[in-house]
Structure formats: structure tokens, C-alpha cells
Amino acid sequence: MLLTFVIPVASYHEAAVERAAASVMSQSLPAKVVVVRDHDHRGAGWARNQGLAQVDTPFVAFLDADDVWSPEFLAAVL
């Protein structure tokens, strides 16, 4: 795999994260997803850094829990 999507999740975005993760899994190229839940309210920056520490692919993208990307996003960017 070439890319990992890191999705930080605050408590108020729990309902939306499944849709965001599904948009990653529907990419036309294979991609990984790392979801980091911020239960202690440390902030999106903290959650992104926690996710980045788990990445083992050459590329990383950050996706907010309430956003989705079209299935061709990864192919267009790469």
C-alpha cells in the first residue's frame, strides 16, 4: 500500500467517522486507514500525531471525521 489516511475523531464526530472511513475503503487504489479517538479532548493535532506514529506507508493524508473523499481522490493525488 502506498498511502495511509489518518482520521482524528472527537466525541462529537463519532457518528460521522464511519462514513469517512468508508470513503477511504472505497478508493480506487488500496489504502490503509488509522482512526484515532480523542477521548481526553487533547485536540485534533494530538490525534493526528498519534495516527502519524502508526503510519508505515510512504505517504499519509489526514481526513477529518466529518469529511469524505471521492473514490478517485487517491489516484488523482498520486
N, C-alpha and C positions, 0 to 999 in steps of 0.2 A: 504494500500500500504506500501511496505517496503522501497522503495528507490526513491529518487528524483535526477534527473540529472540536474545539473546547467550548462547552456551554456552561456558563455560570448560572446558578439558579438561586434566586432569593425566595423566601417563603411565599411571597405574593405572586410568584410566577410558576408555582408547582403545576397548576392546571394547564399551562401553555407549553411546558417543556416537552411533552410527548410529541406535539406537532412539530416542534423544532428538530427533535431527534429523528423523526420520520422523514423530514426533508433531507437530512444527511444520508439516511439509508436509501433514499430514492435517487441519489446521484447516479449519473450515467457511468461514472468510474467508481471503483470501490474506495471507500473512505472509512476511517475509524471515527468514533465519537467518544468523548470523555465528558461526562456530566459531573459538575461539582456543585453540591448543595451547600449553601452558606447558612447553616442553622444558627450560627452565632452572630450574624449580622456584621461580619467583618468587611463586607463590600465586594463589589464586582472585581476590583483589581486584585484583591486577595484570592478570590476564587479562580480568576484567570491564571494567576501564578501557580496555584495548586494544580490546575489542569495541565499547564505547560510542563511542570515537573514530571508528568506521566507520559508525555509525548515521546514516541520512538520512531516517528516518521520524519522524512526530510523537510516536510512543510507542515505548517499549522495555520489554522484560521479560527477566529473567535466569532461565535454566533450567540447573540443574546437569546434568552429563553423564550421571548415573545416574538421572535423573528423566524422566518422560513426562507430558504433559498430554492430557486427553481432547480429541476433535475440536471440542467446543463451548466450550473454555476461552476463546478469544479473543472469540468472540461474546458470551459471558456477561460478560466483563470490560468490554468496550467498550459 
